[in-house]
Each structure stands twice: as C-alpha cells, then as structure tokens.
Amino acid sequence: MAHGRQAIGSVAVGGAEPLFPAAIKHGDLLFLSGQAPVDPATLAVCAPDFAGQAAFVMDRIAETLAAAGCGMQDVLRVECILARAEDFRAWNEVFSNAFTAPRPARTTIVAAFVVPDMLLEVQVTAAC
C-alpha cells in the first residue's frame, strides 16, 4: 500500500497485463475507474442498446463496490459520459433506479468515445 492507497481489482485492456485498477481505496474513500460496457479482453461492446449497456455498467459498479466492502448506498458522486444527448432521459431513469434518496452528487456530459458503439461510461466515488 503506497501512500495509504490500496488497489481493488484490475483491468487488463485488450487481454494484456492489467493496465489500471478497478478502483483505488484511500482511507474511507473509494475511487472507481470508469466503467464501460465493453469486455476488457476483446474491447467488444456488450450490448447494442443503451439499456443493455447501462445495466452492464451498473452491475460492474456494484461488483467493484462489493469487492471493496461497499455498496451503492455508499456512493457520494457519479460522473457519467454519454455518447448521445438523446440518452439523457434514459440515463436519468437508470440513475434514479440505482440510487435511493438522498442520491449522490452527479455530473453528466456528452462526448465521443474511442470504442465504436459505446454509449456511456460511468465513474463513481464512494465512502466506505
């Protein structure tokens, strides 16, 4: 553990040696790497539609939180990047279903992705 940081899991991009951790824990804070709807080994998108990709991403977030001894209720901040502005309403629904009140602070932006057909990426910060 360097400087109080602890790596939680790892992500091997393209089947190579792990490139970065799934999350970093520092004290009571947990910083998740961006969760994308792709298979890290093949970089293939997991579903063709927003609902399928969002479900995959939220499941991966829950799994990473659990690996660190946390849960969705421990999330303080959510940052979402959407590929298409028209998915904003669907993202609001996913967010509302994933988190109970008081919901985490949130930022949502629209940007292009390197991986074709990827529709969102989400990163969270939690305290646990």
Protein Blocks (a to p, Z undefined) as FASTA:
>chain_A
ZZhiacehjddehhiacfbdfbdcehjbccdddddfbdfklopafbfbfklmmmmmmmmm
mmmmmmnopafklpmbdcdddfbfklmmmmmmmmmmmpccddddddddddddfbghiabd
cdddddZZ
